[in-house]
Amino acid sequence: MRHLLTALVLTTSLTQAGAALAQTQFDGVWLFDHAAPNPGVTMLQVASEGTRITGAVTTKWYGPVTMQNARLEKGVLSFEVRNLNDRDHPTQTWTVRRTLKGVQLDGKMWESKIDAGGRRGTLREAEARAFRFQTLPAWAPVEQAPLAPTPPMGWSSWNKFAEKIDDKTIRAMADAMVATGLRDAGYRYVNIDDGWQGTRGPDGRIRPNASFPDMKALADYVHSKGLKLGIYSSQGPRTCAGFEGSYGHVQQDAQTFADWGIDYLKYDLCSGEYFYADADTVKRSYAEMGAALKATGRSIVYSLCEYGRFDVGAWGRQTGGHLWRTTGDITDDYATMARIGFDKNGNAAYAGPNGFNDPDMLEVGNGGMSLDEYTTHMTLWAISAAPLLMGHDLRQTPPAMLALLENREVIAVDQDAKGVQGKPVRKDGTLEIWAKPLADGAVALALFNRGDAAAKIDARAADAGFTTITHARDLWAGKPVAADALAFDVPAHGAVMLRLKGK
């Protein structure tokens, strides 16, 4: 309520200042009735005193966007606004021009172009459009439920389908997960990413859009296949694709998810970046949903998606989280996958049972990389104890890709009960060797060739922390190898994965 009053005071003061001073032709309130939905501009408020111009643009996505360095030049009002998380372009310049009907606002927020015409508004209209701020609870750690002793495995809709998803597709993915043997290989979660949300009812309860006529029935269907259903939301007013977020409805949404039978929630910062922009508020926003999930009494795996900011691995468990993104979105190309997997995979010290660094979903099967590159992708994620969340159309999995995804020995490395995240132990230019200690005393070793030409890589006992190697197995070849002959010709962008025992 305090924030709402603040917004109304701002509205009143700006309007009164504009009426009293009328220093510029832009002073006062301007209303936008037909602006594009992203970022959903609804109102412009301007006040001036002498040469100083202040004001804000109210949006549905980000609330009031404050003017910075506002100036009037040749009849055009220009100002900067904070540009969310873009470190290369931390601000964007917006402009306002007078028109015969009112004003024209132009600018850009992140990747969204603003091109909106506005009309003169009244104080009453301004008060009606004032953004309703929500107050975060004080920081309080959330007891973590032990729901992810090993990294979650499953499928997510975003990489292949983006927001173009529906009930039929999700059911088909569940069917395919069973038919292909992926379920029996350990993949369990069928996760609906962004794009399922509709509007809120009069009681504030979120409703799925027309593509998802009955979310509870969908959950029941997925559960009948021996699988679990995941869903997606954001702590901001809008999700990344512009659908309804959980801002102001956190506890209500958590209970709705539980009532539907949801087993996994991905909580994506998205437009929440504008409200929760520092470590304290980001942590509290994730703890708010973590506490809400816990209060439902349902077991729901909690996935934090805030792109690795503020050393998230150090506090992710304290919000009730089970996995946390360490980077921005993956794309289906070797350069992005390698940058994320090798260089942005999180602090290994934070990983362990019920809490894992998440370098984002798998692209295996989407067709943008070669077999060798996808082999590196799977090897790198497995040695890193990363969640294995597939992102392709499971109905169209080529045999070679299915063999990668269902390799039980490689999966066993990822799912090892010790929960250790592997780390590089030796680097020589573009050649790297990573090691991951396993619960039975063995060590998984991954040999990576990040170069553009084939190369020979030799594994040594010391790479695995042994004096001598007693047993060695090539996991991708599925056969033992001589302990004294661990030299491999590794193709460009390729990998070899070994399981070693020694003393």
Residue pairs with C-beta under 8 A, 6 or more apart in sequence:
2 135
3 132
3 133
3 134
3 135
4 130
4 132
4 133
6 133
7 64
7 130
7 131
7 132
7 133
8 127
8 130
10 45
10 56
10 64
10 130
11 29
11 45
11 123
11 126
11 127
11 130
12 123
12 127
13 47
14 28
14 29
14 45
14 46
14 47
14 54
14 55
14 56
14 126
15 28
15 29
15 45
15 123
15 126
17 27
17 47
17 48
17 49
18 27
18 28
18 29
18 45
18 46
18 47
18 48
19 27
19 28
21 27
21 47
21 48
21 49
23 48
23 49
23 50
23 53
24 46
24 48
24 53
24 72
24 77
25 75
25 98
26 46
26 48
26 53
26 72
26 77
26 96
26 98
26 103
27 46
27 47
27 48
28 45
28 46
28 120
28 121
29 43
29 44
29 45
29 120
29 121
29 122
29 123
29 125
29 126
30 43
30 44
30 45
30 46
30 102
30 103
30 105
30 118
30 119
30 120
30 121
31 42
31 43
31 118
31 119
31 120
31 121
31 125
31 126
31 129
32 41
32 42
32 43
32 44
32 105
32 116
32 117
32 118
33 119
34 116
34 117
35 41
35 42
35 114
35 116
36 112
36 113
36 114
36 115
36 116
37 60
37 242
38 61
38 109
38 112
38 238
38 242
39 59
39 60
39 61
39 62
39 65
39 109
39 112
39 114
39 271
40 59
40 60
40 61
40 238
41 57
41 58
41 59
41 105
41 114
41 116
41 118
42 58
42 59
42 60
42 129
43 57
43 58
43 118
43 121
43 126
43 129
44 55
44 56
44 57
44 58
44 96
44 103
44 105
44 118
45 55
45 56
45 57
45 58
45 126
46 53
46 54
46 55
46 67
46 70
46 77
46 96
47 53
47 54
47 55
48 54
53 67
53 70
53 71
53 72
53 77
53 79
54 67
54 70
55 66
55 67
55 70
55 79
56 64
56 65
56 66
56 67
57 64
57 65
57 67
57 81
57 94
57 105
58 64
58 65
58 129
58 130
58 131
59 65
59 109
60 237
60 238
61 109
61 236
61 237
61 238
61 242
61 271
61 274
62 84
62 109
62 236
62 237
62 271
62 274
62 275
63 131
63 133
63 237
63 274
63 275
64 131
65 81
65 82
65 109
65 274
66 81
66 82
67 79
67 80
67 81
68 79
68 80
68 81
68 82
68 91
69 79
69 80
70 77
70 78
70 79
71 77
71 78
71 79
72 78
75 97
75 98
76 95
76 96
76 97
77 95
77 96
77 97
78 93
78 94
78 95
78 96
79 93
79 94
80 91
80 92
80 93
80 94
81 91
81 92
81 94
81 107
81 109
82 90
82 91
82 274
83 89
83 90
83 91
83 92
83 109
83 110
84 109
84 110
84 273
84 274
85 273
85 307
86 110
92 107
92 108
92 109
93 107
94 105
94 106
94 107
94 108
94 114
95 105
95 106
95 107
96 103
96 104
96 105
96 106
97 103
97 104
97 106
98 104
99 117
101 117
101 119
102 117
102 118
102 119
102 120
103 117
103 118
104 116
104 117
104 118
105 114
105 115
105 116
105 117
105 118
106 114
106 115
106 116
107 113
107 114
108 114
121 129
132 248
134 247
134 248
136 276
136 281
136 284
136 285
136 288
137 284
137 287
137 288
137 291
138 284
139 280
139 283
139 284
139 287
140 287
140 291
141 287
141 318
141 319
142 287
142 290
142 291
142 294
142 318
142 319
142 320
143 294
143 320
144 317
144 318
144 320
144 321
144 322
144 354
144 355
145 294
145 299
145 320
146 353
146 354
147 299
147 300
147 301
147 322
147 354
148 301
148 322
148 323
148 353
148 354
148 355
148 356
149 353
149 354
149 417
149 419
150 353
150 414
150 415
150 416
150 417
150 419
151 323
151 356
151 385
151 386
151 387
151 388
151 414
151 415
152 188
152 189
152 264
152 301
152 303
152 322
152 323
152 356
152 387
152 388
152 389
153 186
153 187
153 188
153 189
153 387
153 388
153 389
153 411
153 414
153 415
154 187
154 188
154 189
154 190
154 191
154 227
154 228
154 230
154 264
154 388
154 389
154 390
155 173
155 177
155 182
155 187
155 189
155 190
155 191
155 389
155 390
155 391
155 394
156 189
156 191
156 193
156 230
156 266
156 361
156 389
156 390
156 391
157 165
157 169
157 170
157 173
157 191
157 192
157 193
157 195
158 193
158 194
158 361
158 391
159 330
159 332
159 361
159 362
159 363
159 366
159 391
159 392
160 366
160 391
160 392
160 393
161 169
161 195
161 393
162 194
162 195
162 241
163 193
163 194
163 195
163 241
163 243
164 195
165 192
165 193
165 195
165 196
165 211
166 211
166 212
167 211
167 212
167 213
167 214
167 218
170 190
170 192
170 218
170 222
170 229
171 218
171 221
171 222
172 394
172 395
173 190
173 393
173 394
173 395
174 190
174 221
174 222
174 225
174 227
175 225
176 182
176 394
176 395
176 397
177 183
177 187
177 190
177 225
177 227
177 394
178 225
178 226
178 227
180 394
180 397
180 402
180 406
181 402
181 406
182 390
182 394
182 402
182 405
182 406
183 225
183 226
183 227
185 405
185 406
185 408
185 411
186 388
186 411
186 415
187 388
187 390
187 405
188 227
188 228
189 227
189 228
189 229
189 230
189 263
189 264
189 301
189 389
190 222
190 227
190 228
190 229
190 230
191 229
191 230
191 231
191 232
191 264
191 266
191 389
192 212
192 229
192 230
192 231
192 232
193 232
193 266
194 232
194 239
194 240
194 241
194 243
194 268
195 211
195 241
195 243
196 208
196 209
196 211
196 212
196 215
196 231
196 232
196 243
197 206
197 208
197 209
197 233
197 239
197 243
197 244
198 206
198 207
198 208
198 209
198 210
198 212
198 244
199 207
199 244
200 206
200 207
200 244
200 249
201 207
204 249
204 252
205 252
205 256
206 244
206 246
206 249
206 252
206 253
206 256
208 215
209 243
212 218
215 260
216 259
216 260
216 261
218 229
219 229
219 260
219 261
219 262
220 261
222 228
222 229
223 229
223 261
228 263
228 264
229 261
229 262
229 263
229 264
230 262
230 263
230 264
230 265
230 266
230 301
230 303
231 257
231 260
231 262
231 264
231 265
231 266
232 239
232 265
232 266
232 267
232 268
233 239
233 245
233 246
233 253
233 257
233 265
233 266
233 267
233 268
234 240
234 245
234 246
234 247
234 267
234 268
234 269
234 270
234 271
234 272
235 245
235 246
235 247
235 250
235 267
235 269
235 272
235 275
235 276
235 285
235 286
235 288
235 289
236 245
236 247
236 269
236 270
236 271
236 272
236 273
236 274
236 275
237 245
237 247
237 248
237 271
238 244
238 245
238 270
238 271
239 245
239 268
239 270
239 271
240 268
240 270
240 271
245 270
245 271
245 272
246 253
246 267
246 289
247 271
247 272
247 275
250 288
250 289
250 292
251 292
251 295
253 292
254 265
254 289
254 292
254 293
254 295
254 296
255 292
255 295
255 296
257 265
257 293
257 296
257 298
257 300
258 293
258 296
258 297
258 298
258 300
262 298
262 300
263 299
263 300
263 301
264 300
264 301
264 303
265 289
265 293
265 300
265 301
265 302
265 303
266 303
266 305
267 286
267 289
267 302
267 303
267 304
267 305
268 305
268 306
269 276
269 282
269 285
269 305
269 306
269 307
272 285
275 281
275 285
276 282
276 284
276 285
278 310
279 309
279 310
279 311
282 306
282 309
282 310
283 310
283 315
283 318
283 319
286 304
286 306
286 316
286 319
286 321
287 318
287 319
287 320
289 302
289 319
290 302
290 319
290 320
290 321
291 320
293 300
293 302
293 320
294 320
301 322
301 323
302 319
302 320
302 321
302 322
303 321
303 322
303 323
303 324
303 325
303 358
303 387
304 312
304 316
304 319
304 321
304 323
304 324
304 325
305 324
305 325
305 358
306 312
306 324
306 325
307 325
307 327
307 328
308 324
308 325
308 326
308 327
308 344
308 346
311 347
312 324
312 325
312 326
313 324
313 326
313 346
313 347
313 349
313 350
313 351
313 355
313 357
314 347
314 350
316 323
316 324
316 350
316 355
317 354
317 355
321 355
322 354
322 355
322 356
323 355
323 356
323 357
323 358
323 387
324 346
324 355
324 356
324 357
324 358
325 358
325 359
325 360
326 344
326 345
326 346
326 357
326 358
326 359
327 340
327 344
327 345
327 359
327 360
328 340
328 360
329 360
330 336
330 337
330 340
330 359
330 360
330 361
330 363
331 337
331 363
331 368
332 363
332 366
332 367
332 368
332 369
333 368
333 369
334 369
334 370
334 373
334 376
334 493
337 363
337 369
337 373
337 376
337 377
338 376
338 450
338 493
340 359
340 360
341 359
341 376
341 377
341 380
341 381
341 384
342 380
342 432
342 448
342 450
344 359
345 357
345 359
345 380
345 384
345 386
345 421
346 357
346 358
346 359
346 421
347 357
348 357
348 420
348 421
348 422
348 423
350 357
351 357
351 385
351 419
351 420
351 421
352 419
352 420
353 417
353 419
356 385
356 386
356 387
356 419
356 421
357 384
357 385
357 386
357 421
358 386
358 387
359 381
359 384
359 386
361 389
361 390
361 391
362 377
362 378
362 381
362 388
362 389
362 390
362 391
362 392
362 405
363 369
363 374
363 377
363 391
363 392
364 374
364 377
364 378
364 390
364 392
364 401
364 404
364 405
365 374
365 390
365 391
365 392
365 393
365 396
365 397
365 398
365 401
365 405
366 391
366 392
369 377
370 493
371 400
371 404
372 491
372 492
372 493
372 494
372 495
373 493
373 494
374 401
374 404
375 404
375 476
375 494
375 495
376 448
376 493
376 494
376 495
378 404
378 405
378 407
378 410
379 410
379 446
379 448
379 476
379 495
379 496
379 497
380 386
380 434
380 446
380 448
380 495
381 388
381 414
382 388
382 410
382 411
382 413
382 414
382 444
382 446
382 497
383 413
383 414
383 422
383 434
383 436
383 444
383 446
383 497
384 421
384 422
384 436
385 414
385 416
385 419
385 420
385 421
385 422
385 436
386 414
388 411
388 414
390 405
392 401
397 405
404 410
407 475
407 476
407 478
409 473
409 475
409 478
409 499
410 475
410 476
410 497
413 436
413 438
413 444
413 475
413 497
413 499
416 436
416 438
416 439
416 444
417 439
418 437
418 438
418 439
420 436
420 437
420 438
421 436
422 434
422 435
422 436
422 444
422 446
423 434
423 435
423 436
424 432
424 433
424 434
425 433
425 434
425 435
425 463
426 432
426 433
426 463
427 433
429 451
430 449
430 450
430 451
430 455
431 447
431 448
431 449
431 450
431 451
431 455
431 457
431 490
432 447
432 448
432 450
433 445
433 446
433 447
433 448
433 457
433 459
433 463
434 445
434 446
434 448
435 443
435 444
435 445
435 446
435 463
435 464
435 465
436 443
436 444
436 445
436 446
437 443
437 465
438 444
438 499
441 501
442 499
442 500
442 501
443 464
443 465
443 466
443 499
443 500
443 501
443 502
444 475
444 497
444 498
444 499
444 500
445 459
445 463
445 464
445 497
445 498
445 499
445 500
446 495
446 496
446 497
446 498
447 457
447 459
447 488
447 490
447 495
447 496
447 497
447 498
448 490
448 494
448 495
449 455
449 457
449 490
449 491
449 492
449 493
449 494
449 495
450 493
451 492
451 493
452 492
452 493
453 492
454 489
454 490
454 491
454 492
454 494
455 489
455 490
455 492
456 487
456 488
456 489
456 490
457 487
457 488
457 490
457 496
458 486
458 487
458 488
459 486
459 487
459 488
459 498
459 500
460 486
461 467
461 468
461 469
461 500
461 502
464 500
464 502
466 500
466 502
466 503
467 502
467 503
468 483
468 502
468 503
469 483
469 484
469 486
469 500
469 501
469 502
470 483
470 501
470 502
470 503
471 480
471 483
471 500
471 501
471 502
472 480
472 481
472 482
472 483
472 486
472 498
472 499
472 500
472 501
473 479
473 480
473 481
473 498
473 499
473 500
474 480
474 481
474 496
474 497
474 498
475 497
475 498
475 499
476 495
476 496
476 497
481 498
486 498
488 496
490 496
